[in-house]
Amino acid sequence: MELMSIQLFIVCAYVVLLFAISMYAKKKADAGATEYLFAGRKLGPGLIAVNITGLAVGAASTVGVAENAFTVGLAAGWYNAAWAAGALIMGGVAAGKYRSLKATTIPDLFERYYDTKGRVISAIGLLIIMLVITSLQYLAGGAILSALLPQIFSFKGGMLTSAVVFIGITLIGGLWSSGLSNIVNVILIYFGVLYSTYAAVDQIGGVSELISKLPAGQDWLNPFAGLPMAIVIGWFVVMITQAITAQGPVQIACGAKDAASAKKGFMWGALLIFPIGFLCALIGIVAKVSFPGIKATMALPSVVMGLDPFASGITLAAMWAADISTACTILLGAGTLFSQDIYKRFINPGVSGKKFLSVNRITIFFCGIGTLWMAFNAVGILKTMVAGLSLTTALTVVFLFTIFWPEVCRRSSAFYTTLAGLLGIVVWEFCPALHVLQHVIYFEWLLCIAVFFLVAFIDQRPIKTPELVEEGE
């Protein structure tokens, strides 16, 4: 009873703190849609860094990595390293560019360079991605709460509780709420994971004792063993691809106070993201020794529940914090895509600032409810997430050519390349012969580049020139 009471108190205190931060952020967010969606474009490098870290370090990067490490060892930590690489590339290549162009979304950028069809299809594609991944965060939140506090939460009860927190925080304060909350979230994630990793290894007798008890025939603590290189490289390609064009990272970059802050923030974020995966992988390896008969999905929860009440309570809150920090940013991104690229662009272009702020909040509320329904019907979290993120390949291909080789870009490039990317996921699912490539991301890149150059050959209409698009600071 004492264990449950301490854990529940820590989680409740954490939720109260998050809503207190959100109410404080509401004063800023109520100033207008730009404040609500993009924090008034006032985020410095520090807030950019914790925001991208909060987005990256979700349930897949903690519970999912430990689950994978239970089978393959320390190499599972490369999942987070891949995310860190994505943040690093985004900072060096694209973050400053998004901010200097004063873009709001990838579809907005595509219409400036290409045409309205390019905006519409990229908005549809991104909205699908964001809604799917948001729904998976509810699923993960339910799993975390029900696994670690089974006396309080059923699986569905944990999902509903997670939904109330995710939607509530995002609805109240927008990107300001997400940004300020992520200061707490990232501190809690680091403290919880570091403390639990140390306590778990110490409890088993240290690293040497851990090595001696692991099953023979596999180099468990070697980060370069246990996984095929094609899988690891695939993770890096997926994460770098989505970091450049998924709405979550783009929205964070657009919220920076200037291009330099956007660049620095993403690079600092990469440093924060990198270690968490290998720490969670080590917890998964401890589970292999301490609880060899469990399901792999229970690796991290089982180790945490074996720790003292304070450690398990903090780690429970930290894992849930990881899920919340990811969900809030993605949910905000989904709402932004609909309100900016569909409602304001096509339904009500002359909407007033106050009404548009209300439209954003209403959109986020209904996106939240809709994705909760999707979560109750979702299966295969990690597989679905990776497939969803792979959909950003077409957008990344178009963005990179637009910025670095505009001479080969044509007016219809954005539309047909994005259409090919969307259809490519369907083709991959129904044509097993393509799986010789081992990962859908490889097929997506080959397909999208081929279609891009085919359009360049057929369509001779150039895109709008950057001089007509770019806006001064």
Order of alpha helices (4+ residues) and beta strands (2+ residues): alpha-alpha-alpha-alpha-alpha-alpha-alpha-alpha-alpha-alpha-alpha-alpha-alpha-alpha-alpha-alpha-alpha-alpha-alpha-alpha-alpha
